[in-house]
Every structure is written in C-alpha cells, then in structure tokens.
Amino acid sequence: MWKSSILRGLAVLLLATGSGFVPTEKAGTTVTFQETEVKQEDFIAVAQPLGGNRYNLLVIEQIPKKNRCWREEGENPVSVDLLLLNFDFTGHCRRSTDANGYSIRYDGQDYGLDYILALVERNGEVVLMGYNRRNTSASPIVVGSTRGISRSPMKIFLNPGWRFTKRTYEGKVLGHVYFSFDSSRAPVMENNGTSPATNSPNVIDAPRGANGGEKGRVLREIVAPPANVAPPVGGEKPQKRNRKASRFERFSEY
C-alpha cells in the first residue's frame, strides 16, 4: 500500500509541474558553467547586521523599469535602505542570501565549491572575504569592503578588478550571481616603486584536484591599493577544473 501511495504522489507531482520527466544526474557527469556580463548599476552587495559582529551577505538585483529595490545614503560607510522589504518584490527585485545564490569566479573558472564568502569586521570596516573550504590555513581572498561600520545595512564596494556577472548554463542565464575577477581586465595604475612590502599579495592555495595532485599557487589576495600603486593582479591563473553541477543548479533559476 505504501508503494502505491508513493506512486500516486509522484504522479500528482508530475501533473503539477506539467512534465512527465524528472531530471536525473548521471554518475560522473560534469558541467562547466559560463558567465555573462551585466549592468553593474543593477546590482549591489550588502552587509546586513545580525547583531554583535555578525553580518549576512545580500546580493540584490534591480529588474529594469520596476519598483526601486534599494536606496543609498551617506558615505564611509554608505547605508542601504532595503526598499524591497516594503512590498512584494517578486518581478521587481532578485535577492540572493546565501551560497546558493552567489559565489566566486576567477579568470573564467567557477570556484563556488572551493571558496565560501563571508563578512568579517577588520580595521574599522566590514570586509567581504573568500575562504578556502578545503584548506583552512590558506590566506583568504579579499573581494571588497564597506569602508566603515554602521548598525544599518551597508554597501560593499568591490575591490579593483572585481565585478558582478551572472552564471549561465547551455546559453541560459541563471539567477546565480558571481563575484568575478578577470586579471586581463583588471585596472592598471602607475607604480612609482615606493609601495611597502605589506602591499604584496598573499598567495592562495588551490584545492586539490580530483586525482589528489599537489596544491598550486594559483590565486592571490586582491586588496584595494593606494592610488599610485598598481593593484596586485599577477600570478598564475587558477587551474581549470570542471565542476559537477547539482540537479538544483542545472534546472532551477534562483
């Protein structure tokens, strides 16, 4: 009897979704996600205070010609009025609140399974950092900061070379947002040779490959340099890795 109940439930689910097909993931299948450029002004990263020194990272996308999703006020830091909380923002705004909705992409490679994004108070501001999930002793990637601290939601300014992009799969634009860095597009500024040694980037360890190979020196900490110092964008590129996509990632839009 329990088998027939499960079958009836599955039939109802298929009818409700308008499809007689449930996607399955074949063993060993790998997927390479791509990215597409977006208008930077349509996106904002926000540090939302949770109490104490804890913060939640929000990424909000403004859908063009729809209700305004946020308003910026002040400076150092810039406070963010989350207008989307005042109405049903479906069809007006898209909001990502965790790793299902955003991740790091470096020189065309998806590092969503290898680095986790977190907000940390440091030197009078909140810093957006990427931490290696597999090697906790590795130095973090610095993506951006709030340039100050406030009790209200704060705008996160991305460091030079970083930008928002969106994930695509087989030509379809997904809801997932990348914090993307492309060394070939990073800004170049004059360097007078007087920058201190502390401005040198820290080397980030790459995760071990599927064959258990040695870790390589592939990513560097990207920090906002002084105006007359070239940003640290050199170093080896991350090793190319095809990463396995979950069924949810391939067939859902966040």
N, C-alpha and C positions, 0 to 999 in steps of 0.2 A: 504493500500500500504506500509506503514511503517513497518507493521508486516512482510510482505513478504520480504522486504529488509533486515531486521534483520535475518530472517531465511536463506536467501541466503548467507549473510555474515558469519553466523555460519557454514554453510555447507562448504564454502571455507576454513575457519579456520581448520575444522576437516580434510579436504583433505590435507591441507598444513602440518599438524602435523602427518599425516599418521595414524590417530586413529579415531575411531568413538565413543570415550569415553572421556567425560570431568570429571575429578575427582571432587568429591564433598565432603564436610566435614559435617558429621552428627553431629547434636547438641549433646553436652555432650561427644563427643569422646575425649579421652585423649591419649597422646603419650609420652612414655618415651624414650628419646634419650640416646644412649650409646656413648662410645668413643673408639678410637683405638689409640695405640701408634704410634709415627712417629719418624723418624730420626731428632734429634734436629738441626743438622747442615744444614738441608734442609729448615729451617725456620728462619726468622728474623722479629723482631718488630722494627719499625722505627718511630721516632718522626720527622715529616716533618714540618718545619717552614712555617707559613702562613702570618707572619707579626705581629709586635708588640710582644705580649707574647702568641700568639695563635699558636696551633700546631694541626696537623692531625695525627692520628694513622694509620699506614700502617702495614699490615702483609703480607709478601711475602714468597711464597713457591717456591723453586727451583725444577723443574722437572729434575730428574737424566738424565745425558748424553745429555743435551740440552744446548742451549746458556746460558752463565752465566748471572744471573739476577741482581747481585749487587757486589760491591767491597768495602771492609772495609779499612779505612786508619786512622792512628793516634791513639791517646788514650786520655781519660779524656776530652772530650768525643771521641768516635770512630765515625768518619764521614763515611757516607754511600753514595757511588756513585751509583745512581739508574740506572744501565746499561739497564734495561728493557725498559726505556723510549726512548732508541735509536733505537729500532727495534720493529717489530710486535711480541710481546711476547706470542701470542697465541700458546699453545702447548709447550712453554718453561718455562713460569712462571705463577703462580697464585697470584693474588693480591686482598687483602681484604681492603676496605677503610672505612667501617662503621659497625654498629651493625648487619647488615645482614650477615656479613662475619666472625665475631668473638664475643666471649663472655666469661664470667667466668664460670668455673665448679669447684665445691669444694666438695671433698670427694665423687665423683661419682654422684653429683646432679647438674643439669643444672640450673644456675641462670641467664640465658640470659634475662628473662623478669623482673627480680628483680633488677639487678645491671647494670649500664651503665659505660663503660670505658671512661676515659678522661685523658688528659695530662695537668699537672699543673706545672708551674715554682715554685720551692721551694728550698731555701738554695743553690743556685748556680747550680742547675741541673733541668732537666725535669723529673717529676715523673708520672708514669702510675698508676692511681688510679681507683678503682671501687666505684661508688656512688650508694647508695640505692635510687631507683626511687620513692619508696612509702613513705620513711621516710627520709626527707632531713636533719633532725637533727642527724641521725645516723653517726657514725665515718666511714670514707672510708676504703676500703681495699687497701693496698699498694702492687702492683704487681711487680714493677720494676722501674728502673731509668736509666738515660743516663750518670750519673757520670760526669757531666759537661754540658756546654751550648755552642752551636755553631750556626752560621747562616745557616749552611748546614744541610741536613738530618742527624740524629744521631741514632746510635744503642741503643736500650733499653735492658739493662741487667735484666733478670728476677731474682727476689729475691730467696733465698734458699727455696726449696720445690715446686717451680713453674716450669712448663714445658709446651710445646706445645703438644696438641693432636688434633685429628680430630673427628668431630661428625659422628655418624653412625645411620642409621635407618633401622631396619629389615635386618641387615647384610650388607647394602650398605653404603660405605664410601661417605660422602657428602663433599662439599667444605668448609664447616664451620669449623673454627679453634677455639679451646678452649685455653684459658689461664687456665690451670688446676692445682689445688693444691690437693695433697693427703697426709694427715697427717701421714699415715703409711709409706710413702716413704720419708718423709722429712729428711734431713741430721741431724745427732746428733753430737754435738761437746761438748767438756768438758766445764763445767761451774764451775769456781772457787768461785762462790758465791759473787763476788765483783761487779756484774753488777748493775748499778744505777736503781732507781725506774722508770726512764723515759724509760727504755728498756722494761717495761711491756707492753704487747699487749693491745690495746683497744678492747673492746667488741663491736661487730657489731650486731645490731638488725636484727632478721629475719623478713621477711614480714609476714603480717597476712595471715593465711590460708584461704581456701575457706569458712570455717564455721565461720570466723571472730574471731577466737581464739586469745588469747593474744600473743604478740610477745615474742620470746625466745632469750636467749643469745646463739647464735649459731656460729657466725663467729668472727674471731679475725683479727686485723690488723697484717699483716705479713711484717716485716721490716728486712733489712739485718743487723744482729747483729755484734758486734766486733768479731774478730777471736776466742777469748777464751770464748765466751758466747753462750750458747745453743739457737738456734732460737726459737721464741715463736710459737709453733705448737700445744699446748694443747688446752683444752676446749672441750665443747660439739660439736658433729657433727651437721651440718645443718639438720633440719627436712626434711624427704623425702617428695617430692612433685611431683606428676605427672603434667606436664605442657602441655597445649594444643598447638599443633603444627599447624602453619598456612598451608594452602594448598601449598603456595610457598615453605616452608621449606621441606615439605614431598616429593614433586615431582620435585624439582629443585636441581641442583648442581651449586654452586656459581662459 
